[in-house]
Amino acid sequence: MTMQFNTETFRDDYSFRNSDWAIRRFPFPFHEDSYMYSVNMEQHRGGPEGSVYEKRFDVDEHYVSEMHDRALVLAEDPLRCQSLPHMTLAGWDLLELIMVSKSEDYPDLFELHRDGNQWRWINKPLGIDDTFTFLDETTLPYGPMEYITRQTQGDFAVLDQREENLWMDAGMVTTQADWSLDFDIGMNFFEWHAPVPRAHEMGIFKRALKFLLNVQQGSPARRLNWTMTVNPRLDTSPENYHKWGVEKTTLTPENIGAKQHLRVELQTFFRLPRSNALVFPIRCYLIAFQDIVTVPKWGRRLHRVVRDLPEDLADYKGFIANRPLMLDYLSQYDDGLPTSPGV
Ligand code: HEM
């Protein structure tokens, strides 16, 4: 195996760290000095070598520890993974998509051997070597969606498409930015987006849904979203708000560089072949402020974005109370120079 996997935690002692490599490839989400919601979608057709966009499902140094954290969340709260009965076929579609993609994109880490419906899946980083019958649930230790998403970084919403809408009828959600699968299960695109400020009035959700309904098999799409998290905690769920909400009050001028993290989601959209469902993987990348500012153009730009973000967005994203502290810290890295468009 060529990749080195970190041994780290996303809770308690928070030993999560990004290597220099992970910092350099971080998907910094701002292409200009200010931010507003938009229909920021593009084709997911790969990207520069080594970037998080290169492969269909990015695997990085955090893989093994993230999967361990997912297992802890599920042991405490099995409702983070749900699949309504009509979504089992979509689960098999997803299992196939991920196994084929990972074995082709990372042949030194994953192997898939197929002989008709008899499949053998080898996941070397997690030490798994399983043989099963494709489309026969009784031959796997979990349902197909749960089985494969316990082995894949990022959350997954699996959407049924009907009545010109998308319905959140299945998912694996343990690394989310303050929303709940158990609350949203069975909702449609407009219903689960109801709490988002401005975007409805701006017509963003209508246009985004139109785009998504037309995503074709073999032509995935992607977009970035972002928010802020104090401490590198993956599981910032409403279910556990009592654990992480209070941590927002622990920031000081001395610790903010290490504790405050920018949280970026690489969201992708794949049409699934048999079920015609749409899968929405949401891959979370965390980076400490003190690591962001090692790239001068990022530090400069982040200061301006945080400073000028409208109040309702800063409130929705949950950092309005800490914004003054963030600005004091980030302003040290803004020399006032103009920035050029692009990341
Ligand atoms: C927020 C799900 C696609 C734009 C959210 C939230 C969920 C969600 C659960 C949190 C809402 C809350 O506060 O409870 C999904 C799913 C999608 C999808 C499952 C795939 C079908 C999109 C697309 C766009 C979009 C295509 C826009 C182009 C947004 C925006 C927010 C949001 C702007 C607010 C994020 C923030 O400010 O941090 N989405 N979404 N979503 N979504 Fe989506």
Residues whose N, C-alpha, C, O or C-beta is under 5 A from the ligand:
A	BS01	HEM	Y37 S38 V39 N40 A157 D178 W179 W192 H193 P195 V196 A199 A208 W226 T227 F280
